[in-house]
Amino acid sequence: MSVLSAQNLGLSFGAFDLFRGISVTIANDSKIGLIGPNGVGKTSLMMILAGLNQPTTGRIHVARDRRLGYLPQEASDTLGNHSGTGTLGNNSGAGALGNHSGTGTLGNHSGTGTLGNHTGTGTLGNHSGSGTLGNNSGAGALGNHLGAGTLGNHSGTHAFDPVVTDRRVNTVYGEMLAVFSGLQLQQAHLHKLEADMAGSAYDDTLLAIYGDLQAAFEHAGGYDYELHIQQTLQGLGLGKGTWDMPLDHLSGGQKTRLLLARLLLEKPALLMLDEPTNHLDAEAVEWLEHTLKDWDGAVLVASHDRYFLDNSVHAIWEMSPTGIEIYPGNYSSYLLQRDTRWEYTQRVFEEEKERLQKEMDFVQRNWVRASTHARALGMLRKVTRELMAVDAYGIMVLRSGRNWHELDLRAYKPLDVIEAIRKVNALSLPSRPPRIKPRLVPSKDSSNIILGAEKALIGYPNQRLFQVHGLELRRGECAALIGPNGSGKTTFLKTLLGQMEPLSGEVRLGASLEIGYFAQAHDELNPSSTVLDELLSTRSMDPELARSHLAQYLFRGDDVFKPVSALSGGERGRLALAI
């Protein structure tokens, strides 16, 4: 069965079509990697599938009672908002996208953690299964039991105040505990019953209620949820030292990892991750790979990390402006299939263009003859439709088996014969996706010693990170700086660049150096500039030479006039690299 399907999704901004013709199905156990050029619309598509944005065309069907979870690239504004569960909807009807309370919010915590309406002694109330906790709408939560946070109305002396407080609210650990608020409520209820049974209120009815509730609590993971919280936080590089940190003290990367942890604990039916490895170190990436391999549900992940995709997905979706090509297997398998499929596309293009040319030759020869004009007109209408389809979706649409009504194209009238012939002859096969081909040529020779450090203490006055006892990088050498998150890699780079001073010791740069620094966030880019102007503002170049330079980084034609504010994350990275 499928958890989600979409037909003919398109997204336009005025006259500009970002993408169109996206039709996909995600099975309950799919593990899918979404790839494609920067700016093609991968993030926009994921937000549409998550219900956070609306498509211009097309429709989405989500299976009944399936919840969706979405991790954005940056999660700065999505934490600490417990109007949401971290997932995106409790779908109560087929085809609905659930109760999405707004862009960037993460669902609806309200009502979770109730134990139903216990209307009689000795029973568990209105639970839909023996020993279960009803309709569990969240991982480890107690489901969507109507009752507004009450634990049942046990008549007599067993009334219970369901309020559960924790000193760690609005902290890292408190954010994780909120996922299991229902289990916390049930745990508190069990403790209350234990206290009652230890006193004078003990009776067989109370013992029966306690036994049933304890069994349900254990079945829902009540004795394991804190262990799962701790394993997940540590797996994603959020060690014990961060657990009591207030949410507003976290960095952007820490917030993104914390949101990922929350989503993993909530276990939505479809987990959508947008560049999840951006803020993870090597150990955390490896932990996430193993977690996704064993994930009991569907996963859709957009990533440029080929090794991560190799180890975590079973299919690749390659996105283009005119659709999605599906390749079974991981990323390495996709690379092997891609060349074969491209050769097939070339052959299809040649065959279909030759067929269209023959059909237009028939139209031209039979247009003026009264006995064959009707056949020629019918052929011209067919060719016109096919040219419109090729223009919208590419040549492979002619072999897709999709009929005219499925393509969601506007009404048309047949082309003029001469215009149709011209369009057929002008058909060309789109070039393969270009690759970055930078020419990195030193502007001048530097000294043999590029940089060095001797007994340099790296860090801040109130936080010493590490000491470099002896380090030297020579001309022509290439070094990688690795280490866990928070170990001080960026601080060390800033110290080498002279943006910070070492606390003690010496850091030195070679003579005649011109340094290029590619920062993580690209905050130095001016959002009001165009791509071309941003390059010209930092480098003294002729505009034509600047455009040629930008073309090496895939900014071609009118792309150089895009405002920086309109660039995707990947495009911003390419521009920063070009500069």
ZAMARGU-4260 file (C-alpha; in steps of 0.2 Angstrom, whole numbers, plus 5000, padded with zeros to 4 digits):
<rodrens>
0) 5000/5000/5000 | 5005/5018/4997 | 5006/5031/5011 | 5006/5046/4998 | 5003/5048/4980
5) 5003/5064/4969 | 4997/5067/4951 | 5003/5081/4939 | 5010/5092/4953 | 5016/5109/4946
10) 5023/5125/4954 | 5023/5141/4945 | 5027/5159/4949 | 5018/5170/4937 | 5023/5165/4920
15) 5038/5155/4926 | 5036/5136/4929 | 5048/5130/4942 | 5042/5112/4938 | 5027/5103/4932
20) 5021/5085/4928 | 5027/5077/4944 | 5017/5061/4947 | 5024/5050/4961 | 5019/5036/4973
25) 5027/5032/4990 | 5024/5015/4997 | 5023/5012/5015 | 5041/5005/5016 | 5049/5015/5003
30) 5067/5023/5006 | 5069/5036/4992 | 5083/5048/4989 | 5078/5064/4980 | 5091/5072/4969
35) 5092/5085/4955 | 5101/5101/4951 | 5101/5116/4963 | 5086/5127/4961 | 5076/5113/4952
40) 5063/5114/4966 | 5067/5099/4977 | 5063/5109/4993 | 5047/5116/4986 | 5041/5099/4981
45) 5045/5092/4998 | 5035/5106/5006 | 5021/5103/4995 | 5020/5084/4999 | 5021/5089/5017
50) 5006/5100/5015 | 5016/5116/5020 | 5014/5124/5003 | 5000/5122/4989 | 5004/5117/4971
55) 4999/5127/4957 | 4992/5112/4948 | 4989/5094/4953 | 4983/5085/4968 | 4990/5074/4983
60) 4982/5059/4991 | 4988/5054/5009 | 4982/5037/5016 | 4969/5038/5030 | 4977/5040/5047
65) 4994/5042/5041 | 5005/5056/5048 | 5019/5065/5039 | 5035/5072/5046 | 5046/5085/5038
70) 5063/5091/5042 | 5068/5108/5034 | 5086/5112/5030 | 5086/5125/5044 | 5075/5122/5059
75) 5078/5138/5069 | 5059/5143/5071 | 5051/5126/5073 | 5056/5121/5091 | 5048/5124/5107
80) 5031/5126/5099 | 5020/5113/5108 | 5005/5117/5098 | 5013/5104/5087 | 5020/5086/5088
85) 5034/5088/5076 | 5024/5078/5063 | 5012/5085/5050 | 4995/5079/5053 | 4983/5066/5059
90) 4975/5062/5043 | 4957/5058/5047 | 4951/5055/5029 | 4958/5048/5013 | 4966/5062/5003
95) 4967/5074/5017 | 4984/5081/5022 | 4979/5082/5040 | 4978/5096/5052 | 4993/5107/5046
100) 4992/5122/5057 | 5004/5133/5047 | 5020/5134/5037 | 5035/5128/5048 | 5025/5121/5062
105) 5025/5103/5067 | 5008/5097/5070 | 4996/5097/5084 | 5001/5091/5102 | 4984/5096/5109
110) 4974/5081/5116 | 4989/5069/5116 | 4992/5060/5132 | 4974/5058/5137 | 4969/5040/5143
115) 4951/5041/5136 | 4935/5042/5145 | 4935/5029/5159 | 4917/5028/5163 | 4917/5013/5175
120) 4927/5004/5188 | 4938/4990/5183 | 4938/4994/5164 | 4950/5004/5154 | 4936/5016/5147
125) 4934/5018/5128 | 4950/5010/5122 | 4948/5002/5105 | 4958/4986/5109 | 4961/4975/5124
130) 4977/4980/5133 | 4981/4994/5120 | 4980/5012/5121 | 4968/5016/5108 | 4972/5025/5092
135) 4990/5030/5095 | 4993/5045/5084 | 5011/5048/5089 | 5026/5037/5093 | 5025/5032/5111
140) 5010/5044/5114 | 4994/5038/5120 | 4984/5042/5105 | 4970/5053/5100 | 4958/5050/5115
145) 4945/5062/5117 | 4944/5069/5135 | 4955/5084/5134 | 4969/5078/5145 | 4959/5069/5158
150) 4964/5052/5164 | 4946/5045/5166 | 4933/5048/5178 | 4935/5035/5191 | 4921/5038/5203
155) 4925/5038/5222 | 4942/5042/5229 | 4952/5039/5214 | 4951/5055/5205 | 4967/5061/5198
160) 4975/5078/5193 | 4983/5075/5176 | 4995/5090/5176 | 5013/5084/5174 | 5027/5096/5176
165) 5046/5095/5172 | 5059/5107/5176 | 5067/5104/5159 | 5052/5112/5149 | 5059/5122/5135
170) 5076/5113/5136 | 5083/5100/5124 | 5078/5085/5135 | 5061/5093/5139 | 5058/5095/5120
175) 5060/5076/5118 | 5049/5072/5134 | 5035/5082/5125 | 5034/5068/5112 | 5029/5056/5126
180) 5018/5068/5136 | 5004/5054/5136 | 5016/5041/5143 | 5021/5053/5156 | 5003/5056/5161
185) 4999/5038/5162 | 5015/5035/5172 | 5009/5048/5185 | 4992/5040/5185 | 5001/5023/5189
190) 5011/5031/5203 | 4995/5038/5210 | 4987/5021/5210 | 5002/5013/5218 | 5001/5026/5232
195) 4982/5022/5234 | 4985/5004/5235 | 4999/5006/5248 | 4986/5015/5259 | 4969/5012/5265
200) 4961/5013/5248 | 4967/4996/5242 | 4953/4985/5234 | 4952/4971/5221 | 4944/4983/5209
205) 4958/4996/5210 | 4971/4982/5208 | 4962/4976/5192 | 4962/4994/5185 | 4981/4995/5189
210) 4985/4979/5181 | 4976/4984/5165 | 4984/5001/5165 | 5002/4994/5168 | 5000/4982/5154
215) 4995/4995/5142 | 5009/5007/5148 | 5022/4993/5145 | 5014/4989/5128 | 5016/5007/5123
220) 5034/5008/5128 | 5032/5016/5144 | 5047/5008/5152 | 5059/5012/5137 | 5055/5029/5131
225) 5068/5039/5141 | 5081/5026/5135 | 5075/5030/5117 | 5077/5048/5120 | 5094/5047/5126
230) 5100/5035/5112 | 5093/5047/5099 | 5100/5063/5106 | 5118/5055/5108 | 5117/5047/5091
235) 5114/5064/5083 | 5128/5072/5093 | 5118/5080/5107 | 5127/5074/5122 | 5122/5075/5140
240) 5130/5092/5141 | 5117/5099/5130 | 5101/5091/5138 | 5098/5105/5150 | 5101/5119/5138
245) 5087/5131/5134 | 5081/5130/5116 | 5085/5148/5113 | 5103/5145/5117 | 5105/5132/5103
250) 5114/5136/5087 | 5105/5134/5071 | 5113/5117/5068 | 5109/5111/5085 | 5091/5115/5083
255) 5090/5106/5066 | 5098/5090/5075 | 5085/5092/5089 | 5071/5093/5077 | 5077/5078/5068
260) 5078/5069/5085 | 5060/5073/5089 | 5054/5067/5072 | 5063/5051/5074 | 5055/5048/5091
265) 5038/5052/5084 | 5039/5040/5070 | 5028/5047/5057 | 5022/5035/5043 | 5032/5046/5030
270) 5048/5054/5036 | 5054/5068/5024 | 5071/5075/5027 | 5079/5090/5017 | 5098/5089/5018
275) 5098/5080/5035 | 5117/5078/5035 | 5121/5096/5033 | 5124/5098/5052 | 5129/5081/5057
280) 5147/5075/5059 | 5153/5058/5052 | 5148/5048/5068 | 5130/5055/5068 | 5129/5052/5049
285) 5133/5034/5052 | 5121/5033/5066 | 5107/5040/5055 | 5111/5029/5041 | 5108/5014/5052
290) 5092/5021/5060 | 5085/5024/5042 | 5089/5006/5037 | 5079/4999/5051 | 5065/5013/5050
295) 5048/5005/5050 | 5040/5017/5038 | 5043/5027/5022 | 5057/5039/5020 | 5060/5053/5007
300) 5077/5062/5009 | 5084/5076/4998 | 5103/5075/4999 | 5119/5079/4989 | 5129/5066/5000
305) 5131/5052/4988 | 5138/5041/5002 | 5124/5044/5013 | 5112/5040/4999 | 5121/5024/4995
310) 5119/5018/5013 | 5101/5023/5017 | 5090/5022/5001 | 5083/5009/4990 | 5077/5021/4975
315) 5083/5037/4968 | 5071/5050/4961 | 5080/5062/4949 | 5070/5078/4948 | 5070/5090/4933
320) 5058/5104/4928 | 5047/5092/4918 | 5046/5077/4930 | 5054/5064/4940 | 5064/5049/4933
325) 5064/5034/4945 | 5079/5023/4947 | 5079/5007/4958 | 5093/5005/4970 | 5105/5017/4979
330) 5115/5031/4972 | 5129/5020/4965 | 5116/5010/4956 | 5108/5026/4949 | 5125/5031/4941
335) 5126/5014/4932 | 5109/5016/4926 | 5109/5034/4921 | 5121/5032/4906 | 5111/5017/4899
340) 5095/5027/4901 | 5102/5042/4892 | 5107/5032/4877 | 5089/5025/4877 | 5083/5043/4878
345) 5094/5048/4863 | 5087/5034/4853 | 5069/5038/4857 | 5071/5056/4852 | 5078/5051/4835
350) 5064/5039/4832 | 5050/5051/4838 | 5057/5066/4828 | 5058/5055/4812 | 5040/5049/4815
355) 5034/5067/4817 | 5043/5073/4802 | 5035/5059/4792 | 5018/5063/4799 | 5020/5082/4794
360) 5026/5076/4776 | 5009/5067/4775 | 5000/5082/4781 | 5009/5093/4768 | 5006/5081/4753
365) 4987/5079/4757 | 4982/5096/4764 | 4975/5103/4748 | 4967/5087/4741 | 4948/5087/4745
370) 4948/5068/4747 | 4962/5068/4760 | 4961/5085/4769 | 4951/5078/4783 | 4964/5065/4787
375) 4978/5078/4785 | 4969/5089/4797 | 4967/5075/4810 | 4985/5071/4808 | 4990/5090/4811
380) 4979/5090/4827 | 4988/5075/4833 | 5005/5082/4830 | 5000/5099/4838 | 4995/5090/4854
385) 5012/5080/4854 | 5022/5095/4851 | 5013/5104/4866 | 5017/5088/4877 | 5035/5088/4872
390) 5037/5106/4876 | 5029/5104/4893 | 5036/5087/4898 | 5051/5082/4886 | 5052/5069/4872
395) 5050/5054/4884 | 5031/5059/4887 | 5027/5052/4870 | 5032/5034/4876 | 5024/5037/4894
400) 5007/5030/4889 | 4999/5045/4897 | 4984/5052/4887 | 4980/5070/4883 | 4968/5073/4898
405) 4981/5066/4910 | 4994/5079/4905 | 4984/5094/4911 | 4987/5105/4896 | 4977/5119/4891
410) 4965/5119/4876 | 4973/5121/4859 | 4970/5124/4841 | 4979/5116/4827 | 4995/5124/4821
415) 4998/5131/4804 | 5005/5118/4793 | 5021/5128/4790 | 5023/5132/4809 | 5021/5114/4813
420) 5034/5109/4801 | 5046/5122/4808 | 5043/5116/4826 | 5046/5098/4822 | 5062/5102/4813
425) 5068/5113/4827 | 5065/5099/4840 | 5082/5096/4849 | 5087/5084/4863 | 5091/5093/4879
430) 5109/5092/4884 | 5114/5082/4899 | 5114/5091/4916 | 5130/5101/4916 | 5143/5099/4929
435) 5153/5112/4938 | 5170/5114/4930 | 5180/5127/4940 | 5197/5132/4934 | 5207/5135/4950
440) 5223/5145/4945 | 5233/5153/4959 | 5234/5172/4955 | 5253/5172/4961 | 5265/5161/4969
445) 5266/5160/4988 | 5279/5155/5000 | 5283/5136/5003 | 5275/5137/5020 | 5256/5141/5018
450) 5252/5141/5036 | 5258/5135/5053 | 5254/5134/5072 | 5264/5131/5087 | 5257/5128/5104
455) 5242/5138/5099 | 5227/5137/5111 | 5211/5138/5102 | 5194/5144/5109 | 5187/5158/5119
460) 5192/5166/5136 | 5178/5156/5145 | 5179/5140/5134 | 5196/5133/5129 | 5193/5120/5115
465) 5210/5112/5111 | 5228/5115/5108 | 5238/5113/5092 | 5256/5108/5097 | 5264/5109/5080
470) 5256/5111/5063 | 5262/5115/5046 | 5254/5115/5028 | 5266/5117/5013 | 5262/5123/4996
475) 5254/5110/4985 | 5248/5100/5000 | 5229/5097/5003 | 5223/5094/5021 | 5205/5089/5028
480) 5200/5096/5045 | 5188/5083/5053 | 5181/5081/5071 | 5164/5080/5080 | 5152/5094/5080
485) 5156/5107/5093 | 5175/5102/5094 | 5180/5119/5086 | 5184/5116/5068 | 5176/5133/5062
490) 5184/5142/5077 | 5201/5135/5072 | 5198/5141/5054 | 5194/5158/5059 | 5209/5158/5070
495) 5220/5153/5055 | 5212/5167/5045 | 5216/5180/5058 | 5197/5183/5062 | 5201/5177/5080
500) 5217/5177/5090 | 5223/5161/5099 | 5222/5161/5118 | 5241/5158/5118 | 5254/5152/5106
505) 5257/5156/5088 | 5247/5155/5072 | 5256/5161/5056 | 5252/5162/5038 | 5264/5162/5023
510) 5270/5177/5014 | 5260/5183/4998 | 5245/5173/5002 | 5228/5177/4994 | 5215/5167/5005
515) 5198/5161/4999 | 5186/5156/5013 | 5170/5146/5010 | 5160/5148/5025 | 5145/5137/5031
520) 5131/5149/5030 | 5136/5161/5016 | 5130/5176/5027 | 5142/5187/5018 | 5131/5187/5002
525) 5121/5203/4999 | 5103/5197/4997 | 5098/5213/4987 | 5112/5210/4974 | 5111/5200/4958
530) 5123/5185/4955 | 5133/5195/4943 | 5134/5211/4954 | 5139/5201/4969 | 5154/5194/4960
535) 5159/5211/4953 | 5158/5219/4970 | 5171/5207/4976 | 5182/5204/4961 | 5189/5217/4948
540) 5183/5209/4932 | 5176/5213/4915 | 5157/5209/4915 | 5160/5197/4900 | 5174/5188/4909
545) 5163/5188/4925 | 5149/5180/4916 | 5161/5167/4908 | 5168/5163/4926 | 5150/5161/4933
550) 5146/5149/4919 | 5159/5137/4926 | 5148/5137/4942 | 5132/5134/4931 | 5125/5152/4931
555) 5122/5153/4913 | 5111/5166/4903 | 5099/5175/4913 | 5104/5166/4929 | 5117/5179/4932
560) 5103/5192/4934 | 5094/5182/4948 | 5094/5191/4965 | 5104/5182/4978 | 5088/5182/4989
565) 5080/5171/4976 | 5093/5158/4976 | 5091/5140/4983 | 5104/5135/4997 | 5114/5125/4984
570) 5114/5140/4972 | 5120/5151/4986 | 5134/5139/4989 | 5139/5139/4971 | 5140/5158/4971
575) 5150/5158/4987 | 5162/5146/4979 | 5163/5156/4963 | 5168/5172/4972
</rodrens>
